[in-house]
Amino acid sequence: MNPIDAGPLLTFQVITDTHVTADPDHVYNRHFEQALKDIAANDPNSVGIMHAGDVTDHGFPQEYEEFQRTWERCKGGLPPLYLTTGNHDVALGVWDSRLGNFLAATRMPAAYHDHWIGGYHFIFLGTEQGLELFCHLSDEQLRWLDEKLGENASPGKPAFVFLHQPLKNTTAGSMEEQKWYGVTQDDELKAVLAKHRHAILFTGHGHWELEAPRNYYDGEGKLPAMFNAASVAYLWTDEDKRKEGSQGYYVEVYEDRVLVRGRDFAAGAWLESARFEVSFA
């Protein structure tokens, strides 16, 4: 039997850029709640919702309070929520306070962290400085990532990595002329990832709609697969224009491949143009 016919071994979702505000009736907050309800309705067996940053719009305490209220209201029937920071969460303030607020509200263990779920490795990278747009990854974090990616018992088994900002000239929105890449240690992170082609990297930051070209970057024979995960709050286009909408991914893991399916949370519909397979045969 083809493994894909037998059903997935594991499923999870990837969301990003929820930009929750202090106003419970704001469209961003309503989009976040709508996405959570969509996941509860469509994947009761999910092992986790993976959030790639910009949880809040400004990192204000009142915004985290609304984030927590929404989660508490909707979490019935949902799997655990795992998160990393975005620039909107921790930039331009006293670093220890900004990061502390994020960790307290999300209950994440540190700026970067990892989890083994259902026998698969989930790794969350995070900035260690409160830069306005970019993220800063220390040498220690890069060494940690290299070690963590080396822990896979089987070299053909995928590991899932999450970071808010994309690497330059990889996925949609990260082209140099588009200006929405944002890793200070771009070359250094690429060097680590090049050693671990079993990784799959999901990023946010640019809000690029899933209908745009290059949402899936295949690594061009040098790097692992990478995905732009769009945004739950609002979208952006290749015409450099804002677009109302709310999107993310449902991910299905099989023995020999990973299926990544784009979802329009606002419409409650699958995006057939954003359906990708990464083979590990």
Secondary structure, DSSP 8 states (H G I E B T S, - for coil): --GGGG--SEEEEEE----B-S-TTSHHHHHHHHHHHHHHHH-TT---EEE-S--BSS--HHHHHHHHHHHHHH-TT---EEE---HHHHSSS-HHHHHHHHHHHH--SSSSEEEEETTEEEEE---SS--SS-B---HHHHHHHHHHHTT-SSTTS-EEEE-SS--TTSSTT-STTTT---BTTHHHHHHHHHT-TTEEEEE-SS-B-TTSTTSEE--TTTS-EEEE---SS-EE-TTS-EE---EEEEEEE-SSEEEEEEEETTTTEEEEEEEEEEE--
